[in-house]
Amino acid sequence: MFFKDYFNSIADIIDAKFRSYQNTSKNPADKGELCEIFLKEFLDDSIGDSFKIFRGGRIVNSVGDESKQIDIVLAGKRSIKLFGDKGIYPIETIFGCCSITATLDKKKLIDCCSEFMTIPKNGFKFDFHGYLKQSFVEQTMNAWKYLIPYKIIFAYKGSLKAEWIEDMQQLTSKSGIAHNALPDLVVVNKVGMIEKSINKKLETEIVFTPFDQYPNYGIPFGKMLYHLNNLNWEELFLRPDLSIYLNKDLYP
C-alpha cells in the first residue's frame, strides 16, 4: 500500500495527542473539546480545500426540524457563511458529520447512532434548473438520500464488537431511510472499525474489522478521505435552494 505507513502514523499521532492530555485534573468538557479538535485538525489538513469544516452545530431543514448537537460538520464549500456563523446547517449543504467520544462502549455507540437518526431527511429542496435529464436527477437524489451525509463515529479508546452491529440495525430500522441512519464508519483508534457499504440493489453490508487481526490500523483515515472526497463532487449537481430558509424572515 502506498499510504499504509502514513495513515498508521496519523493513528499513532492522534493516539499520542490524546494520551498526553489525558489526566485526572482536566475538566471532562475540556477533554471532549480536545477530542474534537484532534480529529478536526486531521480533516482540515486533508480535505479542508473541499469542505467547510465546523465544530459543533445542528443540522436543520426548511420546516423547522433539527438534529441534536453534532460534534463535527462538513458543509459544502459554496454554502452561505451565515449558517456556519449561527451553528445551524441546512441539510442540503451537509456532506459529512462526526460524533467524537473519548471512550466507546455499547451504550455510547447507541447514543451516537441516536444522534445521527435525528438528522432530518425531509423538508429539503434542490434546484436543478431543468437542464439535467430526469433520470439523472433521480439517480442523484437517490445518492443523496442513501449516501449523504457520510457519518463517522470516532473514539480514542474503548471496545468494539461484531455483535453490536445487530443492535445498531435494530435501532435504525425505526428510521424512514434505515440505511442512511446507520453510521458509515465506526472507529476505535488502533482497536478496530465497523464499516457500512451499499450495493446497486440498495442492499446494506456491514463489516467488523478488529485490528489485532489486520495490521493496517490507520486504514480508517484513508476510508474517511476516500468517501468524503467522492461525495464532494456531488456538490457540482446538488444545488441547494436556500430561499426556503432565507425567505421565512421576509414572508412569515
Secondary structure by P-SEA (a helix, b strand, c coil): cccaaaaaaaaaaaaaaaaaaccccccaaaaaaaaaaaaaaaaaaccccccccccbbbbbcccccccccccbbbcccccccccccccccccccccbbbbbbccccaaaaaaaaaaaaacccccbbbbccccccaaaaaaaaaaaaccccbbbbbbcbbbbbccaaaaaaaaaccccccccccccbbbcccccbbbbbbccccbbbbbbbbcccccccaaaaaaaaaaaaaaccccccccccccccccccccc
